[in-house]
């Protein structure tokens, strides 16, 4: 795998991961009651705990995407 292929891979990975993050956010905002009912079958969470878990999850996911996709992509682009 050369640098161009790796760069393309990281770009597509970045786009897919941000797409997942955007879908998660949109579902959380517009279908929160449905998500709460679905997760409420398995976990007993208050509304504040539910919000905190999802907000924290989105934050960790976003940091992971930035750390593992965006930063290496930028570094490869700087090298080429």
N, C-alpha and C positions, 0 to 999 in steps of 0.2 A: 504494500500500500504506500503510494507516494504522498507527498505533502498536499497535493491538490485533492486527491481522493479523501484524505483525512479531513481536510478543510471542509469539503462538501458534506462529509458525514456529520461533522460537528454542527454545521449550519442546519441541516435537515433535522438533526436531533434537537437542536435548540428550538426550531420552529414547532416540532411535534410536542415538545415538553411545554412550551408556552401555550400551545393550543389546549393541552390538557389542563393547565393552570387556569386558563380563561373559562373553559367549560366548567371546571370545579367552582369557580367564583360565581358564574352566572347561575348555575344550579343552586348554589348556596343562597344567593340573593333572591331568586325568583321561585324556588321550590323548597324553601327551608322546612316547611311543615312536612312535606313528603319525606325529606331526608331524615327529619327528627323521628317520624313514625317508623321508617325503615330501620334506623339505627337503634331506636327505642326497643325493638324486639330483642336485641342482644345486650344492650347496655342501658343501665339506669343512670341517665345524666340529666342534670337540671339544664334549663335554657342557657344559663351563664357558662356552665361547663361545656355544653355542646358548642357554643360559639367560640370559646377559648380553644378547644381542641381543633376545630376547623381553621381558625385564624392561625394558630401555631403551626398546624400542618402545612397550610399554604405558605407560611413564611419559611419553614424549613425546606420545602420543595423548591421554592423560588431561589433560595440561597444555594441549594444543590445544583440547580440548573445554571445559575450564574458561575458557580465555581467549576463545574465539570464540563460545561458546554461553551459558555460565552468567553471565559478567560482563555482557554486553550485555542479557541477559534481566533480571537484577536491576536494572540501570540503568533499563531501560524501566519496570519495575514501580515503581521509586522516583519516576519522573516522572509516572506516572498516578495 
